[in-house]
Amino acid sequence: MLVLKGVSKHFGPLAVIQRVNLEVTKGERHALIGPNGAGKSTLFNLITGHYRPSAGEIYFKDRRISGLAPHEITRLGISRSFQIINIFRDMSVYQNMRITVTARHRMSLNFRCQVASLGQVREESEFVLSRVGLLPFMNEPAGRLGYSQQRALEVGLAVALDPELLLLDEPGAGLSPDETRSIVGLIKEVTTGKTLVIVEHDMDVVFDLADRISVLNYGTIVASGSPDEIRRNETVKEVYLGNVLETER
Amino acid sequence: MRPSVKTFTFLLFVAALALFPFLGNKFHTYLLSECFIYSVLAISYYMLLGHTGLMSFGHAALFGVGAYASAITLIRFSDLPVSLALVVGGFSGLICGFFIGLIVLRLKRIYLAFGTLALSQMIWAVAWKWRIVTGGDDGMTGWSSRQVTLPWLGRFGLINVTFLYYFVLLFAFACVFLCWYVTRTPFGETLSSIRSNQNRADFLGINVSRARLMVFAFSGFIAGISGGLFILFKKAAAPTFLDISTSFNILVMSVIGGYASFVGPIVGAFIYVYMMEYLSSFTERWQLVMGAFFVLLILFYSKGVVGMVEQLTTKVSLFRGKKRGKTTCSS
């Protein structure tokens, strides 16, 4: 479904991503792990069109998407959430969701009808809000929600686009273990049957959610395989897991 | 305010405006006409700044292009109805807005402001130098004797203050209503999302560039109509209509009233016109007083007069709630 072929990204002399090859098949739950600064978020930014690769090509459903604008890529069926919460803070929770749902229906530039009169948009917005548990707060300004609720909205917006491929960038960042558990439950629930690529630092989350894992270090993929393979992999232990396991102990 | 109270206030306001020429004197009828025209201009600017978050320093260009286009239509095609000249003004503003929007498509913040300023100055230079068409610094005149025929009601001259009042009021009302309608469409909400967080809008699959182009064109259309109304009101068109000072006056109006709310710029336009009129009758240095007022306002009430009124009414209702021994917190 998603194929990266020899993708590189340089910022001046700094090579952040180097010749990354990656394949994500339909229905797969793929986790990207690696130490800070390994290039995980950059990889997301390359896939979603925020950056243009310096070299290499990215294909989605056999169509080349590298070089397309973010909104074009999103319309092809890829949506993402952000590591740093990226919502419409001064608008209500409901408006956040409604903007997303109208965008999904390609109605964002429609100026012939009143947005409040669109029954289907309202139903879908309320449906997604109820799934992420934000229906009781729908009239609050999104910026006034608690942090974990903003996280839920962040994920909710990405899910509301009903994408074929969902990219989640550290959905548990900054959450307490309890909150993380609840958001993982939420992700599991709302992403059933979807292809998922997730960046996450919390290894419990990763091993719980993913059925394949790729490990990124200094901009290259050092290992890729099932959770068990990754757990046993010596290089991975050396560059990443060893560290994590030790600090956890 | 409760919705019913809001509707009632609004209807009362409309009725007062509709009956004003019979109740008030000619002077205020004339002045209110000017307020309406500036309201249209200010609301066209609201669509860009308050609603979409696009700060333009060259909005006068759209106003001026509409004014000149209407003026040229009135002079060259003396058989065409006056209201058609306004429509020509509107569409000229729309085309101008589209091209300005296209050129500054990728610019944001201060770069956008100065990009639009530079472009508006170029248009100003054209109006100033292209004497054959625009009359240069002499400006254009020659339609003050024009008459408008209304079915059943007869013919009215543009010099008739009462007629002009209703003519302007009608167009102003239509323009403001159109803007209000647009803000409530999916497109309107998309524009707000661009103001709130353009980056996220991009990643929701919204074509931000196209939305920006559309709002520039729409804003140009409304501003163009206000330009057309203005030359009917002033009976002349001059290059000053599209110079920097006009652009900044629009900005000042918006900020005085409260640029982020829909009614703010309209309130600002009324305050601006009345202050200008009264202050200049007291002193030649009226701009000094207006400037001081402006500074004080943004220091203490950055949301303008509308924000100030909102704050004060909230305080009053809180105070009343305390007096009655219950807490009401209506915003």
Contacts between the chains, C-beta under 8 A, distances in Angstrom:
chain1	res1	chain2	res2	distance
A	48	B	203	6.5
A	50	B	203	7.9
A	69	B	202	7.7
A	70	B	202	4.6
A	70	B	203	5.4
A	71	B	202	5.4
A	71	B	203	7.6
A	71	B	204	7.7
A	71	B	205	5.0
A	71	B	206	5.8
A	71	B	207	5.3
A	71	B	208	6.9
A	74	B	202	7.8
A	74	B	203	5.9
A	74	B	204	6.4
A	74	B	205	3.6
A	75	B	205	4.5
A	79	B	203	7.2
A	79	B	204	7.7
A	79	B	205	7.8
A	80	B	203	6.1
A	82	B	200	7.8
A	82	B	203	8.0
A	86	B	197	6.7
A	86	B	199	6.5
A	86	B	200	4.9
A	86	B	203	7.7
A	87	B	197	7.0
A	87	B	200	6.6
A	88	B	192	7.8
A	88	B	193	5.5
A	88	B	196	4.0
A	88	B	197	5.2
A	88	B	200	6.6
A	89	B	196	6.7
A	89	B	197	7.2
A	90	B	196	5.4
A	91	B	192	6.4
A	91	B	193	7.1
A	91	B	196	5.4
A	95	B	189	6.6
A	95	B	192	7.6
A	98	B	189	6.7
A	99	B	189	5.7
A	99	B	190	6.6
A	99	B	193	4.7
A	99	B	201	7.5
A	99	B	204	6.7
A	99	B	206	7.8
A	100	B	204	5.3
A	102	B	186	4.5
A	102	B	189	7.0
A	102	B	190	7.2
A	103	B	190	7.7
A	103	B	201	8.0
A	103	B	204	4.4
A	103	B	205	5.0
A	103	B	206	5.2
A	104	B	205	7.2
A	107	B	186	4.8
A	108	B	186	6.1
A	108	B	187	7.0
A	108	B	190	4.4
A	108	B	205	7.9
A	108	B	206	4.8
A	108	B	207	7.3
A	108	B	211	7.0
A	109	B	186	7.6
A	109	B	187	5.2
A	109	B	190	6.6
A	109	B	207	7.0
A	109	B	210	6.4
A	109	B	211	6.0
A	109	B	214	6.5
A	110	B	185	6.3
A	110	B	186	4.6
A	110	B	187	5.8
A	111	B	182	5.5
A	111	B	185	4.4
A	111	B	186	7.4
A	111	B	187	4.0
A	111	B	188	7.1
A	112	B	185	7.0
A	113	B	185	6.4
A	113	B	186	7.5
A	114	B	181	7.8
A	114	B	184	5.1
A	114	B	185	6.2
A	115	B	184	6.3
A	115	B	185	5.9
A	115	B	186	4.6
A	115	B	188	7.2
A	115	B	189	5.2
A	116	B	184	6.9
A	118	B	186	7.3
A	121	B	186	7.9
A	157	B	200	7.5
A	157	B	204	7.0
A	161	B	204	6.6
A	161	B	205	6.7
